[in-house]
Amino acid sequence: MNTCPCVGAAQCLLRAGLFPCAPSPPTLAVDLCVLWFIEMLALCTAPNVSAWTDTLEAYLRGMGYKLPMKVNLCCFHDNLY
């Protein structure tokens, strides 16, 4: 990413919705939506399927998606095993 001397690379990345993993020079950046998802997941710290599906539902709802029934993700996850 090319930057000008008046604005650092970290600020440019933040404006683009990315979190720089180092202030200068950042060689890795993480999408802020992914960090928001991880934050929500950490708030539901119980290590079980319900916590994971509740967090995923809340994340998707925050992104504007609507799920018709809460049981959908639980059933989908159970079918993976």
Order of alpha helices (4+ residues) and beta strands (2+ residues): alpha-beta-beta-alpha-alpha-alpha
